């Protein structure tokens, strides 16, 4: 899905929307009203592996290069760090 977006900001927004959906679903399925990173990251790893996006590493590098300085704090930064962590973990197990 990342490949259909052209700009780094659009690719980042795609990741943020995906993480929002995962976060909401995890929160609904647990007793807590909020999902933590401990809940989000394993599900995100699973989703990335199942989705198997083409050129994942290139897209991550593209966003880092062209939108990295704009991702400083807040929800976007939180989700982007979780996404990068999930990608790095996947790199170690494959």
PyMOL Python script that loads the backbone (N, CA, C, O; Angstrom):
from pymol import cmd

cmd.read_pdbstr("""\
ATOM      1  N   UNK A   1       0.815  -1.191   0.000  1.00  0.00           N
ATOM      2  CA  UNK A   1       0.000   0.000   0.000  1.00  0.00           C
ATOM      3  C   UNK A   1       0.861   1.257   0.000  1.00  0.00           C
ATOM      4  O   UNK A   1       0.454   2.290  -0.533  1.00  0.00           O
ATOM      5  N   UNK A   2       2.037   1.176   0.591  1.00  0.00           N
ATOM      6  CA  UNK A   2       2.909   2.342   0.630  1.00  0.00           C
ATOM      7  C   UNK A   2       3.338   2.796  -0.756  1.00  0.00           C
ATOM      8  O   UNK A   2       3.609   3.978  -0.967  1.00  0.00           O
ATOM      9  N   UNK A   3       3.402   1.871  -1.694  1.00  0.00           N
ATOM     10  CA  UNK A   3       3.878   2.209  -3.031  1.00  0.00           C
ATOM     11  C   UNK A   3       2.924   3.103  -3.811  1.00  0.00           C
ATOM     12  O   UNK A   3       3.348   3.780  -4.748  1.00  0.00           O
ATOM     13  N   UNK A   4       1.654   3.121  -3.448  1.00  0.00           N
ATOM     14  CA  UNK A   4       0.724   3.955  -4.210  1.00  0.00           C
ATOM     15  C   UNK A   4       0.858   5.431  -3.847  1.00  0.00           C
ATOM     16  O   UNK A   4       0.385   6.295  -4.587  1.00  0.00           O
ATOM     17  N   UNK A   5       1.490   5.724  -2.728  1.00  0.00           N
ATOM     18  CA  UNK A   5       1.704   7.109  -2.323  1.00  0.00           C
ATOM     19  C   UNK A   5       3.037   7.602  -2.853  1.00  0.00           C
ATOM     20  O   UNK A   5       4.007   6.848  -2.916  1.00  0.00           O
ATOM     21  N   UNK A   6       3.080   8.868  -3.232  1.00  0.00           N
ATOM     22  CA  UNK A   6       4.269   9.424  -3.870  1.00  0.00           C
ATOM     23  C   UNK A   6       5.137  10.185  -2.876  1.00  0.00           C
ATOM     24  O   UNK A   6       6.357  10.024  -2.871  1.00  0.00           O
ATOM     25  N   UNK A   7       4.527  11.004  -2.044  1.00  0.00           N
ATOM     26  CA  UNK A   7       5.309  11.840  -1.145  1.00  0.00           C
ATOM     27  C   UNK A   7       5.607  11.123   0.160  1.00  0.00           C
ATOM     28  O   UNK A   7       4.898  10.200   0.562  1.00  0.00           O
ATOM     29  N   UNK A   8       6.661  11.563   0.803  1.00  0.00           N
ATOM     30  CA  UNK A   8       7.056  10.981   2.087  1.00  0.00           C
ATOM     31  C   UNK A   8       5.979  11.227   3.142  1.00  0.00           C
ATOM     32  O   UNK A   8       5.711  10.359   3.973  1.00  0.00           O
ATOM     33  N   UNK A   9       5.371  12.392   3.109  1.00  0.00           N
ATOM     34  CA  UNK A   9       4.323  12.700   4.086  1.00  0.00           C
ATOM     35  C   UNK A   9       3.111  11.797   3.894  1.00  0.00           C
ATOM     36  O   UNK A   9       2.498  11.367   4.871  1.00  0.00           O
ATOM     37  N   UNK A  10       2.761  11.509   2.647  1.00  0.00           N
ATOM     38  CA  UNK A  10       1.639  10.603   2.388  1.00  0.00           C
ATOM     39  C   UNK A  10       1.953   9.183   2.862  1.00  0.00           C
ATOM     40  O   UNK A  10       1.084   8.497   3.400  1.00  0.00           O
ATOM     41  N   UNK A  11       3.187   8.751   2.660  1.00  0.00           N
ATOM     42  CA  UNK A  11       3.595   7.420   3.124  1.00  0.00           C
ATOM     43  C   UNK A  11       3.541   7.359   4.652  1.00  0.00           C
ATOM     44  O   UNK A  11       3.091   6.367   5.227  1.00  0.00           O
ATOM     45  N   UNK A  12       3.999   8.418   5.292  1.00  0.00           N
ATOM     46  CA  UNK A  12       3.941   8.497   6.755  1.00  0.00           C
ATOM     47  C   UNK A  12       2.491   8.476   7.228  1.00  0.00           C
ATOM     48  O   UNK A  12       2.164   7.788   8.195  1.00  0.00           O
ATOM     49  N   UNK A  13       1.628   9.219   6.558  1.00  0.00           N
ATOM     50  CA  UNK A  13       0.209   9.237   6.934  1.00  0.00           C
ATOM     51  C   UNK A  13      -0.418   7.853   6.790  1.00  0.00           C
ATOM     52  O   UNK A  13      -1.278   7.479   7.587  1.00  0.00           O
ATOM     53  N   UNK A  14      -0.001   7.100   5.797  1.00  0.00           N
ATOM     54  CA  UNK A  14      -0.490   5.734   5.608  1.00  0.00           C
ATOM     55  C   UNK A  14      -0.094   4.861   6.802  1.00  0.00           C
ATOM     56  O   UNK A  14      -0.909   4.097   7.319  1.00  0.00           O
ATOM     57  N   UNK A  15       1.153   4.983   7.229  1.00  0.00           N
ATOM     58  CA  UNK A  15       1.637   4.223   8.389  1.00  0.00           C
ATOM     59  C   UNK A  15       0.870   4.636   9.645  1.00  0.00           C
ATOM     60  O   UNK A  15       0.482   3.783  10.444  1.00  0.00           O
ATOM     61  N   UNK A  16       0.652   5.921   9.820  1.00  0.00           N
ATOM     62  CA  UNK A  16      -0.061   6.424  11.001  1.00  0.00           C
ATOM     63  C   UNK A  16      -1.502   5.914  11.012  1.00  0.00           C
ATOM     64  O   UNK A  16      -2.003   5.508  12.060  1.00  0.00           O
ATOM     65  N   UNK A  17      -2.174   5.929   9.860  1.00  0.00           N
ATOM     66  CA  UNK A  17      -3.548   5.414   9.795  1.00  0.00           C
ATOM     67  C   UNK A  17      -3.590   3.928  10.134  1.00  0.00           C
ATOM     68  O   UNK A  17      -4.474   3.476  10.861  1.00  0.00           O
ATOM     69  N   UNK A  18      -2.634   3.173   9.605  1.00  0.00           N
ATOM     70  CA  UNK A  18      -2.566   1.740   9.886  1.00  0.00           C
ATOM     71  C   UNK A  18      -2.360   1.499  11.385  1.00  0.00           C
ATOM     72  O   UNK A  18      -3.040   0.667  11.986  1.00  0.00           O
ATOM     73  N   UNK A  19      -1.432   2.225  11.974  1.00  0.00           N
ATOM     74  CA  UNK A  19      -1.161   2.077  13.410  1.00  0.00           C
ATOM     75  C   UNK A  19      -2.351   2.517  14.249  1.00  0.00           C
ATOM     76  O   UNK A  19      -2.617   1.925  15.295  1.00  0.00           O
ATOM     77  N   UNK A  20      -3.069   3.543  13.810  1.00  0.00           N
ATOM     78  CA  UNK A  20      -4.279   3.973  14.511  1.00  0.00           C
ATOM     79  C   UNK A  20      -5.306   2.854  14.557  1.00  0.00           C
ATOM     80  O   UNK A  20      -5.895   2.580  15.603  1.00  0.00           O
ATOM     81  N   UNK A  21      -5.515   2.214  13.421  1.00  0.00           N
ATOM     82  CA  UNK A  21      -6.489   1.122  13.354  1.00  0.00           C
ATOM     83  C   UNK A  21      -6.059  -0.030  14.265  1.00  0.00           C
ATOM     84  O   UNK A  21      -6.867  -0.562  15.027  1.00  0.00           O
ATOM     85  N   UNK A  22      -4.776  -0.410  14.180  1.00  0.00           N
ATOM     86  CA  UNK A  22      -4.266  -1.494  15.026  1.00  0.00           C
ATOM     87  C   UNK A  22      -4.406  -1.124  16.495  1.00  0.00           C
ATOM     88  O   UNK A  22      -4.844  -1.940  17.306  1.00  0.00           O
ATOM     89  N   UNK A  23      -4.037   0.093  16.834  1.00  0.00           N
ATOM     90  CA  UNK A  23      -4.117   0.556  18.222  1.00  0.00           C
ATOM     91  C   UNK A  23      -5.555   0.511  18.730  1.00  0.00           C
ATOM     92  O   UNK A  23      -5.806   0.069  19.850  1.00  0.00           O
ATOM     93  N   UNK A  24      -6.487   0.964  17.916  1.00  0.00           N
ATOM     94  CA  UNK A  24      -7.898   0.946  18.327  1.00  0.00           C
ATOM     95  C   UNK A  24      -8.408  -0.479  18.501  1.00  0.00           C
ATOM     96  O   UNK A  24      -9.132  -0.760  19.456  1.00  0.00           O
ATOM     97  N   UNK A  25      -8.046  -1.373  17.604  1.00  0.00           N
ATOM     98  CA  UNK A  25      -8.500  -2.760  17.709  1.00  0.00           C
ATOM     99  C   UNK A  25      -7.899  -3.468  18.916  1.00  0.00           C
ATOM    100  O   UNK A  25      -8.582  -4.223  19.608  1.00  0.00           O
ATOM    101  N   UNK A  26      -6.613  -3.218  19.163  1.00  0.00           N
ATOM    102  CA  UNK A  26      -5.976  -3.821  20.335  1.00  0.00           C
ATOM    103  C   UNK A  26      -6.609  -3.280  21.615  1.00  0.00           C
ATOM    104  O   UNK A  26      -6.838  -4.031  22.563  1.00  0.00           O
ATOM    105  N   UNK A  27      -6.888  -1.990  21.641  1.00  0.00           N
ATOM    106  CA  UNK A  27      -7.512  -1.397  22.824  1.00  0.00           C
ATOM    107  C   UNK A  27      -8.908  -1.966  23.054  1.00  0.00           C
ATOM    108  O   UNK A  27      -9.308  -2.179  24.198  1.00  0.00           O
ATOM    109  N   UNK A  28      -9.647  -2.212  21.983  1.00  0.00           N
ATOM    110  CA  UNK A  28     -10.986  -2.789  22.117  1.00  0.00           C
ATOM    111  C   UNK A  28     -10.943  -4.221  22.642  1.00  0.00           C
ATOM    112  O   UNK A  28     -11.833  -4.653  23.374  1.00  0.00           O
ATOM    113  N   UNK A  29      -9.906  -4.943  22.261  1.00  0.00           N
ATOM    114  CA  UNK A  29      -9.837  -6.349  22.651  1.00  0.00           C
ATOM    115  C   UNK A  29      -9.235  -6.565  24.035  1.00  0.00           C
ATOM    116  O   UNK A  29      -9.302  -7.671  24.572  1.00  0.00           O
ATOM    117  N   UNK A  30      -8.659  -5.542  24.607  1.00  0.00           N
ATOM    118  CA  UNK A  30      -8.060  -5.698  25.936  1.00  0.00           C
ATOM    119  C   UNK A  30      -8.931  -5.036  26.995  1.00  0.00           C
ATOM    120  O   UNK A  30      -9.909  -4.356  26.686  1.00  0.00           O
ATOM    121  N   UNK A  31      -8.556  -5.249  28.235  1.00  0.00           N
ATOM    122  CA  UNK A  31      -9.304  -4.661  29.344  1.00  0.00           C
ATOM    123  C   UNK A  31      -8.983  -3.180  29.502  1.00  0.00           C
ATOM    124  O   UNK A  31      -9.781  -2.414  30.044  1.00  0.00           O
ATOM    125  N   UNK A  32      -7.815  -2.790  29.027  1.00  0.00           N
ATOM    126  CA  UNK A  32      -7.414  -1.388  29.132  1.00  0.00           C
ATOM    127  C   UNK A  32      -8.036  -0.583  28.004  1.00  0.00           C
ATOM    128  O   UNK A  32      -8.324  -1.118  26.934  1.00  0.00           O
ATOM    129  N   UNK A  33      -8.238   0.682  28.243  1.00  0.00           N
ATOM    130  CA  UNK A  33      -8.814   1.552  27.224  1.00  0.00           C
ATOM    131  C   UNK A  33      -7.759   2.011  26.225  1.00  0.00           C
ATOM    132  O   UNK A  33      -8.090   2.495  25.143  1.00  0.00           O
ATOM    133  N   UNK A  34      -6.489   1.858  26.592  1.00  0.00           N
ATOM    134  CA  UNK A  34      -5.400   2.313  25.734  1.00  0.00           C
ATOM    135  C   UNK A  34      -4.417   1.165  25.536  1.00  0.00           C
ATOM    136  O   UNK A  34      -4.080   0.449  26.479  1.00  0.00           O
ATOM    137  N   UNK A  35      -3.964   1.000  24.296  1.00  0.00           N
ATOM    138  CA  UNK A  35      -2.962  -0.024  24.002  1.00  0.00           C
ATOM    139  C   UNK A  35      -1.574   0.591  24.144  1.00  0.00           C
ATOM    140  O   UNK A  35      -1.329   1.708  23.686  1.00  0.00           O
ATOM    141  N   UNK A  36      -0.675  -0.142  24.779  1.00  0.00           N
ATOM    142  CA  UNK A  36       0.691   0.353  24.941  1.00  0.00           C
ATOM    143  C   UNK A  36       1.549  -0.132  23.781  1.00  0.00           C
ATOM    144  O   UNK A  36       1.088  -0.894  22.931  1.00  0.00           O
ATOM    145  N   UNK A  37       2.796   0.315  23.754  1.00  0.00           N
ATOM    146  CA  UNK A  37       3.732  -0.131  22.716  1.00  0.00           C
ATOM    147  C   UNK A  37       3.971  -1.628  22.817  1.00  0.00           C
ATOM    148  O   UNK A  37       4.220  -2.290  21.810  1.00  0.00           O
ATOM    149  N   UNK A  38       3.897  -2.165  24.032  1.00  0.00           N
ATOM    150  CA  UNK A  38       4.055  -3.613  24.213  1.00  0.00           C
ATOM    151  C   UNK A  38       2.924  -4.381  23.540  1.00  0.00           C
ATOM    152  O   UNK A  38       3.101  -5.532  23.140  1.00  0.00           O
ATOM    153  N   UNK A  39       1.777  -3.752  23.418  1.00  0.00           N
ATOM    154  CA  UNK A  39       0.649  -4.372  22.733  1.00  0.00           C
ATOM    155  C   UNK A  39       0.704  -4.124  21.228  1.00  0.00           C
ATOM    156  O   UNK A  39       0.395  -5.007  20.427  1.00  0.00           O
ATOM    157  N   UNK A  40       1.098  -2.924  20.866  1.00  0.00           N
ATOM    158  CA  UNK A  40       1.067  -2.498  19.467  1.00  0.00           C
ATOM    159  C   UNK A  40       2.150  -3.149  18.610  1.00  0.00           C
ATOM    160  O   UNK A  40       1.866  -3.612  17.505  1.00  0.00           O
ATOM    161  N   UNK A  41       3.365  -3.189  19.097  1.00  0.00           N
ATOM    162  CA  UNK A  41       4.493  -3.623  18.278  1.00  0.00           C
ATOM    163  C   UNK A  41       4.379  -5.068  17.773  1.00  0.00           C
ATOM    164  O   UNK A  41       4.619  -5.301  16.588  1.00  0.00           O
ATOM    165  N   UNK A  42       4.023  -6.048  18.615  1.00  0.00           N
ATOM    166  CA  UNK A  42       3.895  -7.414  18.079  1.00  0.00           C
ATOM    167  C   UNK A  42       2.819  -7.545  17.005  1.00  0.00           C
ATOM    168  O   UNK A  42       2.992  -8.274  16.028  1.00  0.00           O
ATOM    169  N   UNK A  43       1.720  -6.843  17.189  1.00  0.00           N
ATOM    170  CA  UNK A  43       0.662  -6.884  16.178  1.00  0.00           C
ATOM    171  C   UNK A  43       1.139  -6.205  14.899  1.00  0.00           C
ATOM    172  O   UNK A  43       0.848  -6.669  13.797  1.00  0.00           O
ATOM    173  N   UNK A  44       1.861  -5.120  15.047  1.00  0.00           N
ATOM    174  CA  UNK A  44       2.405  -4.414  13.885  1.00  0.00           C
ATOM    175  C   UNK A  44       3.398  -5.291  13.125  1.00  0.00           C
ATOM    176  O   UNK A  44       3.407  -5.285  11.894  1.00  0.00           O
ATOM    177  N   UNK A  45       4.228  -6.040  13.839  1.00  0.00           N
ATOM    178  CA  UNK A  45       5.150  -6.985  13.196  1.00  0.00           C
ATOM    179  C   UNK A  45       4.359  -8.005  12.385  1.00  0.00           C
ATOM    180  O   UNK A  45       4.691  -8.284  11.233  1.00  0.00           O
ATOM    181  N   UNK A  46       3.320  -8.554  12.986  1.00  0.00           N
ATOM    182  CA  UNK A  46       2.482  -9.542  12.302  1.00  0.00           C
ATOM    183  C   UNK A  46       1.842  -8.948  11.045  1.00  0.00           C
ATOM    184  O   UNK A  46       1.843  -9.580   9.989  1.00  0.00           O
ATOM    185  N   UNK A  47       1.304  -7.751  11.158  1.00  0.00           N
ATOM    186  CA  UNK A  47       0.631  -7.106  10.027  1.00  0.00           C
ATOM    187  C   UNK A  47       1.621  -6.834   8.898  1.00  0.00           C
ATOM    188  O   UNK A  47       1.296  -7.053   7.731  1.00  0.00           O
ATOM    189  N   UNK A  48       2.809  -6.366   9.224  1.00  0.00           N
ATOM    190  CA  UNK A  48       3.809  -6.085   8.191  1.00  0.00           C
ATOM    191  C   UNK A  48       4.223  -7.371   7.493  1.00  0.00           C
ATOM    192  O   UNK A  48       4.347  -7.399   6.269  1.00  0.00           O
ATOM    193  N   UNK A  49       4.439  -8.435   8.257  1.00  0.00           N
ATOM    194  CA  UNK A  49       4.833  -9.708   7.649  1.00  0.00           C
ATOM    195  C   UNK A  49       3.731 -10.224   6.742  1.00  0.00           C
ATOM    196  O   UNK A  49       4.007 -10.664   5.626  1.00  0.00           O
ATOM    197  N   UNK A  50       2.484 -10.179   7.202  1.00  0.00           N
ATOM    198  CA  UNK A  50       1.366 -10.671   6.395  1.00  0.00           C
ATOM    199  C   UNK A  50       1.135  -9.797   5.155  1.00  0.00           C
ATOM    200  O   UNK A  50       0.827 -10.317   4.083  1.00  0.00           O
ATOM    201  N   UNK A  51       1.280  -8.487   5.293  1.00  0.00           N
ATOM    202  CA  UNK A  51       1.062  -7.588   4.161  1.00  0.00           C
ATOM    203  C   UNK A  51       2.196  -7.704   3.141  1.00  0.00           C
ATOM    204  O   UNK A  51       1.982  -7.545   1.939  1.00  0.00           O
ATOM    205  N   UNK A  52       3.403  -7.983   3.636  1.00  0.00           N
ATOM    206  CA  UNK A  52       4.582  -8.148   2.784  1.00  0.00           C
ATOM    207  C   UNK A  52       4.698  -7.034   1.744  1.00  0.00           C
ATOM    208  O   UNK A  52       4.701  -7.304   0.543  1.00  0.00           O
ATOM    209  N   UNK A  53       4.793  -5.777   2.204  1.00  0.00           N
ATOM    210  CA  UNK A  53       4.835  -4.663   1.255  1.00  0.00           C
ATOM    211  C   UNK A  53       6.112  -4.676   0.412  1.00  0.00           C
ATOM    212  O   UNK A  53       7.206  -4.964   0.898  1.00  0.00           O
ATOM    213  N   UNK A  54       5.928  -4.354  -0.866  1.00  0.00           N
ATOM    214  CA  UNK A  54       7.081  -4.272  -1.759  1.00  0.00           C
ATOM    215  C   UNK A  54       7.930  -3.065  -1.367  1.00  0.00           C
ATOM    216  O   UNK A  54       7.404  -2.033  -0.950  1.00  0.00           O
ATOM    217  N   UNK A  55       9.210  -3.203  -1.501  1.00  0.00           N
ATOM    218  CA  UNK A  55      10.167  -2.114  -1.273  1.00  0.00           C
ATOM    219  C   UNK A  55       9.984  -1.463   0.101  1.00  0.00           C
ATOM    220  O   UNK A  55      10.039  -0.240   0.230  1.00  0.00           O
ATOM    221  N   UNK A  56       9.767  -2.283   1.109  1.00  0.00           N
ATOM    222  CA  UNK A  56       9.534  -1.763   2.457  1.00  0.00           C
ATOM    223  C   UNK A  56      10.717  -0.949   2.955  1.00  0.00           C
ATOM    224  O   UNK A  56      10.545   0.165   3.451  1.00  0.00           O
ATOM    225  N   UNK A  57      11.909  -1.497   2.826  1.00  0.00           N
ATOM    226  CA  UNK A  57      13.091  -0.793   3.334  1.00  0.00           C
ATOM    227  C   UNK A  57      13.349   0.497   2.564  1.00  0.00           C
ATOM    228  O   UNK A  57      13.771   1.495   3.149  1.00  0.00           O
ATOM    229  N   UNK A  58      13.100   0.485   1.271  1.00  0.00           N
ATOM    230  CA  UNK A  58      13.260   1.703   0.464  1.00  0.00           C
ATOM    231  C   UNK A  58      12.256   2.766   0.886  1.00  0.00           C
ATOM    232  O   UNK A  58      12.584   3.950   0.947  1.00  0.00           O
ATOM    233  N   UNK A  59      11.038   2.339   1.174  1.00  0.00           N
ATOM    234  CA  UNK A  59      10.028   3.295   1.621  1.00  0.00           C
ATOM    235  C   UNK A  59      10.369   3.882   2.981  1.00  0.00           C
ATOM    236  O   UNK A  59      10.168   5.075   3.211  1.00  0.00           O
ATOM    237  N   UNK A  60      10.882   3.058   3.880  1.00  0.00           N
ATOM    238  CA  UNK A  60      11.290   3.563   5.194  1.00  0.00           C
ATOM    239  C   UNK A  60      12.417   4.583   5.032  1.00  0.00           C
ATOM    240  O   UNK A  60      12.389   5.644   5.654  1.00  0.00           O
ATOM    241  N   UNK A  61      13.393   4.267   4.209  1.00  0.00           N
ATOM    242  CA  UNK A  61      14.500   5.185   3.967  1.00  0.00           C
ATOM    243  C   UNK A  61      14.013   6.480   3.315  1.00  0.00           C
ATOM    244  O   UNK A  61      14.488   7.565   3.648  1.00  0.00           O
ATOM    245  N   UNK A  62      13.072   6.361   2.391  1.00  0.00           N
ATOM    246  CA  UNK A  62      12.508   7.534   1.713  1.00  0.00           C
ATOM    247  C   UNK A  62      11.835   8.467   2.704  1.00  0.00           C
ATOM    248  O   UNK A  62      12.052   9.678   2.671  1.00  0.00           O
ATOM    249  N   UNK A  63      11.021   7.904   3.586  1.00  0.00           N
ATOM    250  CA  UNK A  63      10.342   8.730   4.591  1.00  0.00           C
ATOM    251  C   UNK A  63      11.358   9.346   5.543  1.00  0.00           C
ATOM    252  O   UNK A  63      11.251  10.522   5.892  1.00  0.00           O
ATOM    253  N   UNK A  64      12.331   8.568   5.958  1.00  0.00           N
ATOM    254  CA  UNK A  64      13.376   9.097   6.855  1.00  0.00           C
ATOM    255  C   UNK A  64      14.118  10.267   6.208  1.00  0.00           C
ATOM    256  O   UNK A  64      14.416  11.262   6.870  1.00  0.00           O
ATOM    257  N   UNK A  65      14.411  10.146   4.932  1.00  0.00           N
ATOM    258  CA  UNK A  65      15.189  11.169   4.231  1.00  0.00           C
ATOM    259  C   UNK A  65      14.379  12.435   3.995  1.00  0.00           C
ATOM    260  O   UNK A  65      14.872  13.542   4.212  1.00  0.00           O
ATOM    261  N   UNK A  66      13.139  12.275   3.553  1.00  0.00           N
ATOM    262  CA  UNK A  66      12.381  13.441   3.113  1.00  0.00           C
ATOM    263  C   UNK A  66      11.331  13.942   4.103  1.00  0.00           C
ATOM    264  O   UNK A  66      10.781  15.026   3.907  1.00  0.00           O
ATOM    265  N   UNK A  67      11.041  13.195   5.145  1.00  0.00           N
ATOM    266  CA  UNK A  67      10.079  13.672   6.137  1.00  0.00           C
ATOM    267  C   UNK A  67      10.598  13.490   7.549  1.00  0.00           C
ATOM    268  O   UNK A  67       9.907  13.834   8.508  1.00  0.00           O
ATOM    269  N   UNK A  68      11.801  12.957   7.697  1.00  0.00           N
ATOM    270  CA  UNK A  68      12.343  12.649   9.015  1.00  0.00           C
ATOM    271  C   UNK A  68      12.468  13.845   9.930  1.00  0.00           C
ATOM    272  O   UNK A  68      12.234  13.732  11.133  1.00  0.00           O
ATOM    273  N   UNK A  69      12.836  14.994   9.379  1.00  0.00           N
ATOM    274  CA  UNK A  69      13.010  16.178  10.223  1.00  0.00           C
ATOM    275  C   UNK A  69      11.677  16.762  10.683  1.00  0.00           C
ATOM    276  O   UNK A  69      11.646  17.547  11.630  1.00  0.00           O
ATOM    277  N   UNK A  70      10.579  16.394  10.030  1.00  0.00           N
ATOM    278  CA  UNK A  70       9.255  16.885  10.429  1.00  0.00           C
ATOM    279  C   UNK A  70       8.579  15.958  11.426  1.00  0.00           C
ATOM    280  O   UNK A  70       7.537  16.307  11.981  1.00  0.00           O
ATOM    281  N   UNK A  71       9.153  14.781  11.665  1.00  0.00           N
ATOM    282  CA  UNK A  71       8.588  13.823  12.617  1.00  0.00           C
ATOM    283  C   UNK A  71       9.341  13.977  13.929  1.00  0.00           C
ATOM    284  O   UNK A  71      10.309  13.260  14.183  1.00  0.00           O
ATOM    285  N   UNK A  72       8.906  14.898  14.748  1.00  0.00           N
ATOM    286  CA  UNK A  72       9.656  15.185  15.971  1.00  0.00           C
ATOM    287  C   UNK A  72       8.942  14.711  17.225  1.00  0.00           C
ATOM    288  O   UNK A  72       9.578  14.180  18.136  1.00  0.00           O
ATOM    289  N   UNK A  73       7.660  14.890  17.284  1.00  0.00           N
ATOM    290  CA  UNK A  73       6.940  14.499  18.494  1.00  0.00           C
ATOM    291  C   UNK A  73       5.488  14.220  18.146  1.00  0.00           C
ATOM    292  O   UNK A  73       5.038  14.446  17.023  1.00  0.00           O
ATOM    293  N   UNK A  74       4.781  13.731  19.128  1.00  0.00           N
ATOM    294  CA  UNK A  74       3.364  13.485  18.948  1.00  0.00           C
ATOM    295  C   UNK A  74       3.056  12.103  18.419  1.00  0.00           C
ATOM    296  O   UNK A  74       3.900  11.207  18.414  1.00  0.00           O
ATOM    297  N   UNK A  75       1.836  11.958  17.981  1.00  0.00           N
ATOM    298  CA  UNK A  75       1.329  10.673  17.519  1.00  0.00           C
ATOM    299  C   UNK A  75       2.100  10.142  16.330  1.00  0.00           C
ATOM    300  O   UNK A  75       2.433   8.957  16.293  1.00  0.00           O
ATOM    301  N   UNK A  76       2.394  10.996  15.351  1.00  0.00           N
ATOM    302  CA  UNK A  76       3.132  10.559  14.161  1.00  0.00           C
ATOM    303  C   UNK A  76       4.489   9.984  14.542  1.00  0.00           C
ATOM    304  O   UNK A  76       4.885   8.932  14.039  1.00  0.00           O
ATOM    305  N   UNK A  77       5.192  10.664  15.417  1.00  0.00           N
ATOM    306  CA  UNK A  77       6.519  10.200  15.838  1.00  0.00           C
ATOM    307  C   UNK A  77       6.416   8.881  16.603  1.00  0.00           C
ATOM    308  O   UNK A  77       7.233   7.981  16.407  1.00  0.00           O
ATOM    309  N   UNK A  78       5.426   8.769  17.463  1.00  0.00           N
ATOM    310  CA  UNK A  78       5.236   7.538  18.243  1.00  0.00           C
ATOM    311  C   UNK A  78       4.988   6.356  17.321  1.00  0.00           C
ATOM    312  O   UNK A  78       5.617   5.307  17.464  1.00  0.00           O
ATOM    313  N   UNK A  79       4.081   6.522  16.386  1.00  0.00           N
ATOM    314  CA  UNK A  79       3.769   5.434  15.468  1.00  0.00           C
ATOM    315  C   UNK A  79       4.930   5.145  14.518  1.00  0.00           C
ATOM    316  O   UNK A  79       5.191   3.988  14.190  1.00  0.00           O
ATOM    317  N   UNK A  80       5.621   6.183  14.081  1.00  0.00           N
ATOM    318  CA  UNK A  80       6.751   5.971  13.177  1.00  0.00           C
ATOM    319  C   UNK A  80       7.865   5.191  13.878  1.00  0.00           C
ATOM    320  O   UNK A  80       8.463   4.302  13.273  1.00  0.00           O
ATOM    321  N   UNK A  81       8.148   5.503  15.120  1.00  0.00           N
ATOM    322  CA  UNK A  81       9.175   4.768  15.872  1.00  0.00           C
ATOM    323  C   UNK A  81       8.759   3.313  16.059  1.00  0.00           C
ATOM    324  O   UNK A  81       9.585   2.410  15.924  1.00  0.00           O
ATOM    325  N   UNK A  82       7.493   3.081  16.367  1.00  0.00           N
ATOM    326  CA  UNK A  82       7.004   1.711  16.493  1.00  0.00           C
ATOM    327  C   UNK A  82       7.101   0.966  15.172  1.00  0.00           C
ATOM    328  O   UNK A  82       7.483  -0.204  15.146  1.00  0.00           O
ATOM    329  N   UNK A  83       6.760   1.630  14.080  1.00  0.00           N
ATOM    330  CA  UNK A  83       6.835   1.018  12.759  1.00  0.00           C
ATOM    331  C   UNK A  83       8.279   0.661  12.407  1.00  0.00           C
ATOM    332  O   UNK A  83       8.551  -0.439  11.927  1.00  0.00           O
ATOM    333  N   UNK A  84       9.197   1.591  12.647  1.00  0.00           N
ATOM    334  CA  UNK A  84      10.612   1.320  12.369  1.00  0.00           C
ATOM    335  C   UNK A  84      11.141   0.198  13.252  1.00  0.00           C
ATOM    336  O   UNK A  84      11.944  -0.618  12.800  1.00  0.00           O
ATOM    337  N   UNK A  85      10.702   0.149  14.498  1.00  0.00           N
ATOM    338  CA  UNK A  85      11.117  -0.926  15.398  1.00  0.00           C
ATOM    339  C   UNK A  85      10.621  -2.270  14.891  1.00  0.00           C
ATOM    340  O   UNK A  85      11.349  -3.263  14.932  1.00  0.00           O
ATOM    341  N   UNK A  86       9.399  -2.301  14.421  1.00  0.00           N
ATOM    342  CA  UNK A  86       8.838  -3.539  13.880  1.00  0.00           C
ATOM    343  C   UNK A  86       9.616  -3.976  12.636  1.00  0.00           C
ATOM    344  O   UNK A  86       9.894  -5.163  12.465  1.00  0.00           O
ATOM    345  N   UNK A  87       9.962  -3.036  11.780  1.00  0.00           N
ATOM    346  CA  UNK A  87      10.735  -3.359  10.575  1.00  0.00           C
ATOM    347  C   UNK A  87      12.122  -3.880  10.950  1.00  0.00           C
ATOM    348  O   UNK A  87      12.601  -4.851  10.363  1.00  0.00           O
ATOM    349  N   UNK A  88      12.760  -3.243  11.916  1.00  0.00           N
ATOM    350  CA  UNK A  88      14.078  -3.694  12.349  1.00  0.00           C
ATOM    351  C   UNK A  88      14.010  -5.101  12.949  1.00  0.00           C
ATOM    352  O   UNK A  88      14.899  -5.921  12.720  1.00  0.00           O
ATOM    353  N   UNK A  89      12.965  -5.372  13.707  1.00  0.00           N
ATOM    354  CA  UNK A  89      12.800  -6.710  14.271  1.00  0.00           C
ATOM    355  C   UNK A  89      12.613  -7.739  13.163  1.00  0.00           C
ATOM    356  O   UNK A  89      13.199  -8.821  13.206  1.00  0.00           O
ATOM    357  N   UNK A  90      11.808  -7.403  12.185  1.00  0.00           N
ATOM    358  CA  UNK A  90      11.574  -8.309  11.056  1.00  0.00           C
ATOM    359  C   UNK A  90      12.882  -8.587  10.329  1.00  0.00           C
ATOM    360  O   UNK A  90      13.122  -9.715   9.898  1.00  0.00           O
ATOM    361  N   UNK A  91      13.720  -7.585  10.188  1.00  0.00           N
ATOM    362  CA  UNK A  91      15.018  -7.773   9.525  1.00  0.00           C
ATOM    363  C   UNK A  91      15.877  -8.782  10.282  1.00  0.00           C
ATOM    364  O   UNK A  91      16.663  -9.498   9.663  1.00  0.00           O
ATOM    365  N   UNK A  92      15.746  -8.854  11.592  1.00  0.00           N
ATOM    366  CA  UNK A  92      16.582  -9.771  12.373  1.00  0.00           C
ATOM    367  C   UNK A  92      16.071 -11.206  12.316  1.00  0.00           C
ATOM    368  O   UNK A  92      16.848 -12.147  12.477  1.00  0.00           O
ATOM    369  N   UNK A  93      14.763 -11.382  12.087  1.00  0.00           N
ATOM    370  CA  UNK A  93      14.237 -12.755  12.106  1.00  0.00           C
ATOM    371  C   UNK A  93      14.146 -13.364  10.717  1.00  0.00           C
ATOM    372  O   UNK A  93      13.968 -14.576  10.599  1.00  0.00           O
ATOM    373  N   UNK A  94      14.260 -12.577   9.677  1.00  0.00           N
ATOM    374  CA  UNK A  94      14.176 -13.132   8.316  1.00  0.00           C
ATOM    375  C   UNK A  94      15.526 -13.245   7.674  1.00  0.00           C
ATOM    376  O   UNK A  94      15.631 -13.691   6.531  1.00  0.00           O
TER     377      UNK A  94
END
""", "prot")
cmd.dss("prot")
cmd.show_as("cartoon", "prot")
cmd.util.cbc("prot")
cmd.orient("prot")
